[in-house]
Amino acid sequence: MKRVIVDFKKLNKDILNLLVEKFPDGYSDEDIISFKNHHNDMIEAVEVKTEDTIYLVKISERLAGVMQDHEDDGVDTDMDIPVATVSKEEMAEQEEE
């Protein structure tokens, strides 16, 4: 099974739909997974699974708003950026940016 860490800014509509479906009333503290990246920075994320991939979506203050807006609109968002599978090395490079 692939594991992918993705920032909410890079969510595609399919993953956003899964988030809204899994957390229709928003996520709570029990849903948050915390871990440290290679810079020893604390990262918080929520988990969404598909048949072949586990996504850890990094949370921020804006994620809840994006989820709410998506649910309220009931239409596709303009966030059609594809999510790519990345290696641990690539994740480390992304965290440095």
The 8 nearest C-alpha neighbors of each residue, nearest first, counted from 0:
[[1, 51, 52, 2, 53, 50, 49, 48],
 [2, 0, 52, 53, 51, 3, 84, 54],
 [1, 3, 53, 52, 54, 0, 4, 84],
 [2, 4, 54, 84, 55, 53, 5, 1],
 [5, 3, 55, 54, 56, 2, 6, 57],
 [6, 4, 56, 57, 55, 3, 7, 9],
 [5, 7, 57, 8, 9, 56, 10, 4],
 [6, 8, 10, 9, 62, 56, 57, 5],
 [9, 7, 6, 10, 78, 5, 62, 80],
 [10, 8, 7, 6, 80, 11, 5, 82],
 [11, 9, 7, 8, 14, 15, 78, 80],
 [10, 12, 79, 80, 78, 13, 14, 81],
 [11, 13, 15, 14, 16, 79, 78, 10],
 [14, 12, 16, 15, 11, 17, 10, 18],
 [15, 13, 17, 16, 12, 11, 10, 18],
 [14, 16, 12, 18, 17, 13, 10, 11],
 [15, 17, 13, 19, 14, 18, 12, 20],
 [18, 16, 14, 20, 15, 19, 21, 13],
 [19, 17, 15, 21, 20, 16, 22, 14],
 [18, 20, 23, 22, 16, 17, 21, 66],
 [19, 21, 17, 18, 23, 22, 16, 15],
 [22, 20, 18, 19, 17, 23, 47, 16],
 [21, 23, 25, 19, 24, 26, 20, 18],
 [24, 22, 19, 20, 25, 21, 18, 26],
 [25, 23, 22, 26, 19, 67, 21, 27],
 [26, 24, 22, 23, 63, 27, 19, 66],
 [25, 27, 22, 30, 24, 28, 31, 45],
 [26, 28, 29, 30, 25, 31, 22, 24],
 [27, 29, 30, 31, 26, 32, 45, 43],
 [28, 30, 27, 31, 26, 32, 45, 33],
 [31, 29, 27, 28, 26, 45, 32, 46],
 [32, 30, 45, 28, 44, 29, 43, 33],
 [31, 33, 44, 43, 45, 30, 34, 46],
 [34, 32, 43, 42, 31, 44, 41, 35],
 [35, 33, 42, 41, 43, 36, 32, 40],
 [36, 34, 41, 39, 40, 42, 37, 33],
 [35, 37, 39, 38, 40, 34, 41, 42],
 [36, 38, 39, 91, 35, 40, 94, 95],
 [39, 37, 36, 40, 35, 95, 94, 91],
 [38, 40, 35, 36, 37, 41, 34, 42],
 [41, 39, 35, 38, 36, 42, 37, 34],
 [40, 42, 35, 34, 39, 36, 43, 33],
 [43, 41, 34, 33, 35, 40, 44, 36],
 [42, 44, 33, 32, 57, 58, 31, 34],
 [45, 43, 57, 56, 58, 32, 55, 31],
 [44, 46, 31, 56, 55, 32, 30, 57],
 [47, 45, 55, 54, 56, 44, 48, 53],
 [46, 48, 54, 53, 18, 55, 45, 17],
 [49, 47, 53, 52, 54, 46, 50, 51],
 [48, 50, 52, 51, 53, 47, 54, 17],
 [51, 49, 52, 48, 0, 53, 1, 47],
 [50, 52, 0, 49, 1, 53, 48, 2],
 [53, 51, 1, 49, 0, 2, 48, 50],
 [52, 54, 48, 2, 47, 1, 3, 49],
 [55, 53, 3, 47, 46, 4, 2, 56],
 [54, 56, 46, 4, 45, 44, 3, 5],
 [57, 55, 5, 44, 45, 6, 4, 54],
 [58, 56, 44, 6, 43, 5, 7, 55],
 [59, 57, 44, 62, 43, 56, 7, 45],
 [58, 60, 61, 62, 57, 63, 7, 43],
 [59, 61, 62, 63, 58, 64, 65, 7],
 [60, 62, 64, 59, 63, 65, 58, 7],
 [63, 61, 65, 64, 59, 60, 58, 7],
 [62, 64, 66, 65, 61, 67, 60, 25],
 [65, 63, 67, 61, 62, 66, 68, 60],
 [64, 66, 62, 68, 67, 63, 69, 61],
 [67, 65, 63, 69, 64, 68, 19, 62],
 [68, 66, 64, 70, 69, 65, 71, 63],
 [67, 69, 71, 65, 70, 66, 72, 64],
 [70, 68, 66, 72, 67, 71, 65, 73],
 [69, 71, 67, 73, 68, 72, 66, 19],
 [72, 70, 68, 69, 73, 67, 74, 66],
 [73, 71, 74, 69, 70, 68, 75, 67],
 [72, 74, 70, 71, 69, 75, 68, 76],
 [75, 73, 72, 76, 69, 70, 71, 12],
 [76, 74, 12, 77, 73, 69, 72, 78],
 [77, 75, 78, 74, 12, 69, 79, 11],
 [76, 78, 79, 75, 12, 80, 11, 74],
 [77, 79, 76, 11, 80, 10, 12, 9],
 [80, 78, 11, 77, 12, 81, 76, 10],
 [79, 81, 11, 78, 9, 82, 10, 12],
 [82, 80, 11, 79, 83, 9, 10, 78],
 [83, 81, 80, 11, 84, 9, 10, 5],
 [84, 82, 85, 81, 3, 5, 80, 4],
 [83, 85, 3, 82, 86, 1, 2, 4],
 [86, 84, 89, 83, 90, 3, 87, 88],
 [85, 87, 89, 88, 90, 84, 3, 91],
 [88, 86, 90, 89, 91, 85, 92, 3],
 [87, 89, 91, 86, 90, 92, 85, 93],
 [88, 90, 92, 86, 91, 87, 85, 93],
 [91, 89, 93, 87, 92, 88, 94, 86],
 [90, 92, 88, 94, 89, 93, 87, 37],
 [91, 93, 89, 95, 90, 94, 88, 96],
 [94, 92, 90, 95, 96, 91, 89, 88],
 [93, 95, 91, 92, 96, 90, 36, 38],
 [94, 96, 92, 93, 91, 38, 90, 37],
 [95, 93, 94, 92, 91, 90, 89, 38]]
